[in-house]
Amino acid sequence: MTSLSTATAVTALAPETLRSWVTEHQDLVVIDVRSAAEFESMHIRGSYNVPLPLLSEHTDELAARLGSRVVLVCQSGARAEQARQRLGGSGINTAYVLTGGVPGFAAAGGEVVKGKDRWDLERQVRLAAGSLVVLGLAGGKFVSPRIRMLAGAIGAGLTFSAATNTCAMGQAISAMPWNRSTKEPTRESAIMQLPLPEAKQTPAA
């Protein structure tokens, strides 16, 4: 297990380790950076939902409310890693990214809360990208060769996404009605309700 006292960069955290931390450490804060809809479908019991766009907009405020034992989770680890990098810029250098995301934690026997079943965002992105590539190839053969450029554009977009660790398509799909929750987190509901670590509590007058 990696010591929290080290000032090195974030390390990946195994689901089994998080399971033990959940029961052993009261100072643990688990931040789920997926969309509210994904969070409703299944999340780690006791975790806080701060979607990545909201975290990106209020990184400094969130960092001010986090202690030394922070675990960032998403579906696979990609969005959690983006969140880790943003928090690192605000002085949080001891966060962990959960390996395998929420599904990995559930598969390891961790306690999760399940709700309405939905496709996760990353699966939707794969479906959309694959469908557009097929459409471009079929359209290029039966309609116009120029339509094949669509497949090339999607390929270039996926390459850029991998190189920059961003996903414009994912951001667009996350805004679709079926990915919206009736309880979308806000700054107040997601960030300001997080408990302040003891070291940052304001002493009573």
Salt bridges, closest charged atoms under 4 A:
GLU24 OE1 - HIS25 NE2 3.87
ASP27 OD1 - ARG69 NE 3.50
ASP32 OD2 - ARG34 NH2 2.78
GLU38 OE1 - ARG79 NH1 2.78
GLU40 OE1 - ARG118 NH1 3.47
GLU57 OE2 - HIS58 NE2 3.85
GLU61 OE1 - HIS58 ND1 2.92
GLU61 OE2 - ARG187 NH2 2.67
GLU81 OE2 - ARG84 NH2 2.37
GLU111 OE2 - ARG45 NE 2.69
GLU122 OE2 - ARG79 NH2 3.53
GLU188 OE2 - ARG187 NH1 3.03
